[in-house]
Amino acid sequence: MNDIDEQLLLQRLATPATRHEAFELLVKTYAQPLYWKIRRMVLVHEDADDLMQNVFLKAWSALDNFKQQAKLSTWLYRIAINEALDFLRKQKNATGLQGTSDHTLANQLLADDYFDGDATQARLLEAIAELPEVQRTVFNLRYFDDMKYEEISVILSTSVGALKASYHLAVKKLRKIMDVE
């Protein structure tokens, strides 16, 4: 969606008569990219699907508070990432587990009807899940979504330098985990 379309969408979202229709367009436009951002973080389809619903509910509730200091897409990505991170923190606290071992996640992914990758891709996602939260998030946004550090900086509210360091450390750890040099 280009900036002109986004501005028109924002105008329609601000107008009570066109708000519902504009929000439907927003959902259609951003559902798939947001789903994949969340899915790469939480890995399980059902969890990602539930979180997507939460993202759009929060976005709808907060529309009047959107200050347009960032692009609409950046605002939505920030909501989605925060939802995923909150989910992962709650899940970690509930299970008391720091990480999983013996390819549990890879096996779950390979058994998932919605996962269309192979064993190597499943192992990579499992390795990414072993990264610390910030490194995992930065790696996903930079590697899979090809986001610029400046945009990630807005989403995560951190400096570009810190993001570059996190990405570098994530790549280094992933190479070690995957035994790739």
C-alpha positions as CSV (number, residue, x, y, z in Angstrom):
1,M,0.0,0.0,0.0
2,N,1.6,3.3,-1.0
3,D,1.5,6.5,1.1
4,I,-1.3,8.1,-1.0
5,D,-3.5,5.1,-0.4
6,E,-2.6,5.1,3.3
7,Q,-3.6,8.7,3.6
8,L,-6.9,8.1,2.0
9,L,-7.5,5.1,4.2
10,L,-6.7,7.2,7.3
11,Q,-9.2,9.8,6.2
12,R,-11.8,7.2,5.7
13,L,-11.0,5.7,9.1
14,A,-11.4,9.1,10.7
15,T,-14.9,9.6,9.1
16,P,-17.7,7.8,11.1
17,A,-19.7,7.1,7.9
18,T,-16.8,5.2,6.2
19,R,-15.0,3.9,9.3
20,H,-16.3,0.3,9.2
21,E,-15.7,-0.1,5.4
22,A,-12.2,1.4,5.7
23,F,-11.4,-0.9,8.6
24,E,-12.4,-3.9,6.5
25,L,-10.0,-2.7,3.8
26,L,-7.3,-2.3,6.5
27,V,-7.8,-5.9,7.6
28,K,-7.8,-7.2,4.1
29,T,-4.6,-5.3,3.3
30,Y,-2.6,-6.1,6.4
31,A,-3.9,-9.5,7.6
32,Q,-1.5,-11.6,5.7
33,P,1.7,-9.7,6.3
34,L,0.8,-9.3,10.0
35,Y,0.0,-13.0,10.3
36,W,3.4,-14.0,9.0
37,K,5.2,-11.6,11.3
38,I,3.4,-13.1,14.2
39,R,3.6,-16.7,13.0
40,R,7.4,-16.5,12.7
41,M,7.5,-15.5,16.3
42,V,5.0,-17.9,17.9
43,L,5.3,-20.7,15.3
44,V,1.9,-22.3,15.9
45,H,-0.9,-21.4,13.4
46,E,-3.7,-21.4,16.0
47,D,-1.8,-19.1,18.3
48,A,-0.9,-16.7,15.4
49,D,-4.5,-16.7,14.3
50,D,-5.7,-15.8,17.8
51,L,-3.1,-13.1,18.1
52,M,-4.2,-11.6,14.8
53,Q,-7.7,-11.2,16.1
54,N,-6.3,-9.4,19.2
55,V,-4.2,-7.1,17.0
56,F,-7.2,-6.0,14.9
57,L,-9.3,-5.6,18.0
58,K,-6.7,-3.4,19.6
59,A,-6.2,-1.4,16.4
60,W,-10.0,-0.8,16.2
61,S,-10.1,0.3,19.8
62,A,-7.1,2.6,19.4
63,L,-7.9,4.2,16.1
64,D,-8.9,7.5,17.7
65,N,-5.5,7.5,19.5
66,F,-3.4,6.9,16.4
67,K,-1.3,10.1,16.1
68,Q,0.1,9.4,12.6
69,Q,3.7,9.9,13.8
70,A,4.5,6.7,12.0
71,K,3.0,5.0,9.0
72,L,-0.2,3.0,9.6
73,S,1.6,-0.2,8.7
74,T,4.3,0.5,11.2
75,W,1.7,1.1,13.9
76,L,0.0,-2.2,13.1
77,Y,3.3,-4.0,13.1
78,R,4.1,-2.6,16.5
79,I,0.8,-3.8,17.9
80,A,1.4,-7.2,16.3
81,I,4.9,-7.6,17.6
82,N,3.9,-6.5,21.1
83,E,1.0,-9.0,21.1
84,A,3.4,-11.8,20.0
85,L,6.0,-10.8,22.6
86,D,3.4,-10.7,25.4
87,F,2.1,-14.1,24.3
88,L,5.6,-15.6,24.4
89,R,6.3,-14.1,27.8
90,K,3.1,-15.5,29.2
91,Q,3.8,-18.9,27.6
92,K,7.3,-18.9,29.0
93,N,6.1,-18.0,32.5
94,A,3.3,-20.6,32.4
95,T,5.6,-23.4,31.4
96,G,8.7,-22.2,33.3
97,L,10.8,-23.2,30.3
98,Q,13.6,-21.2,28.9
99,G,13.7,-23.1,25.6
100,T,12.9,-26.5,24.1
101,S,15.2,-29.2,23.2
102,D,15.6,-32.3,21.0
103,H,13.9,-30.7,18.0
104,T,10.5,-30.5,19.7
105,L,9.5,-27.4,17.8
106,A,10.8,-28.7,14.5
107,N,8.7,-31.9,14.9
108,Q,5.6,-29.8,15.8
109,L,6.2,-27.6,12.7
110,L,6.6,-30.6,10.4
111,A,3.3,-32.0,11.8
112,D,1.5,-28.7,11.4
113,D,-0.9,-28.7,8.4
114,Y,-0.2,-25.0,7.8
115,F,3.6,-25.4,7.7
116,D,4.8,-25.9,4.1
117,G,8.5,-26.0,4.7
118,D,11.0,-28.9,5.0
119,A,13.1,-30.2,7.9
120,T,15.8,-27.6,7.4
121,Q,13.3,-24.7,7.5
122,A,11.7,-26.2,10.6
123,R,15.1,-26.5,12.3
124,L,15.9,-22.9,11.4
125,L,12.7,-21.7,12.9
126,E,13.4,-23.8,16.0
127,A,16.9,-22.3,16.2
128,I,15.4,-18.8,15.9
129,A,13.0,-19.6,18.7
130,E,16.1,-20.3,20.9
131,L,17.3,-16.8,20.5
132,P,16.7,-14.2,23.2
133,E,13.5,-12.3,22.6
134,V,15.0,-9.0,21.2
135,Q,17.5,-10.8,18.9
136,R,14.7,-13.1,17.6
137,T,12.4,-10.2,16.9
138,V,15.1,-8.1,15.2
139,F,16.2,-11.2,13.1
140,N,12.7,-12.0,12.0
141,L,12.0,-8.4,10.9
142,R,15.3,-7.9,9.2
143,Y,15.8,-11.3,7.6
144,F,12.3,-12.4,6.7
145,D,10.6,-9.1,6.2
146,D,13.6,-7.3,4.8
147,M,12.8,-4.2,7.0
148,K,15.2,-1.4,7.2
149,Y,16.8,-0.8,10.6
150,E,15.2,2.7,10.7
151,E,11.7,1.1,10.5
152,I,12.5,-1.6,13.0
153,S,13.8,1.2,15.3
154,V,10.4,2.9,15.2
155,I,8.5,-0.4,15.8
156,L,10.7,-1.5,18.7
157,S,11.6,2.0,20.1
158,T,15.3,1.4,20.1
159,S,18.4,2.8,18.3
160,V,19.6,1.6,14.9
161,G,23.0,0.8,16.5
162,A,21.4,-1.5,19.1
163,L,19.4,-3.2,16.3
164,K,22.5,-3.8,14.2
165,A,24.3,-5.3,17.2
166,S,21.3,-7.5,18.0
167,Y,21.0,-8.7,14.4
168,H,24.8,-9.5,14.3
169,L,24.6,-11.5,17.5
170,A,21.5,-13.3,16.3
171,V,23.2,-14.4,13.1
172,K,26.3,-15.5,15.0
173,K,24.2,-17.6,17.4
174,L,22.1,-19.1,14.6
175,R,25.3,-20.1,12.8
176,K,26.5,-21.8,15.9
177,I,23.2,-23.5,16.6
178,M,22.9,-24.7,13.0
179,D,26.6,-25.6,12.9
180,V,27.1,-23.4,9.8
181,E,30.2,-21.4,9.3
